[in-house]
Amino acid sequence: MQTSQVDYFPIFMQMALAIGFVAGTIAISNMLGPKRHSLNKDKNFECGIESIGNARIPFSVKYFLVAILFVLFDVEVIFMYPWAVNFREMGIAGFTKMGIFMFLLVVGFFYVMKKKGLEWE
């Protein structure tokens, strides 16, 4: 299967359009946005309630651990979908490889459960 540089043109075009859209949106909003600043307009506003205290309080590490675990176990779906689509073409070798992959995921899940990574206090 031969590829040439012309085959990558749609990818580069899509990247250029995405970057151009983001840059253009930021530039236009900067030009059209409000320019007058005052003490009242620049105050932090949260649901009509005055802000009390410092906003930079430390978060529990459990919050970030749960977020990372969600991403980790969510990525498995990205690998399972192409496998399910090409299941018959991959044969027993593909089935074995996916079985090993799923086994490692289950072992990791039980490890997280044993370490109580998903329990809130």
C-alpha angles and dihedrals in degrees: 000000000000121000129190136190091262089066090065095053095095091052093050091045092053091048091050091049092049094048091044092050093051094045092045093049092050092047094048093047089050091052096043098037125103116283103188116094127192137164092257096047094048095053119114110255125196118174094318093299120121114244115252124192132349119327092208099079116148118259124218116263088230089071092058092041091056091048092051092046090051091054091045095052092039091057090063088073089059089059096041098054097062089042091054092048093050097035097123096045093051094054125186093332092060091045091052093048092049090047090055090047092051091046091055090048092051091048089051091048092052090047090055090048091049091051088049092237093151098048120103122212 
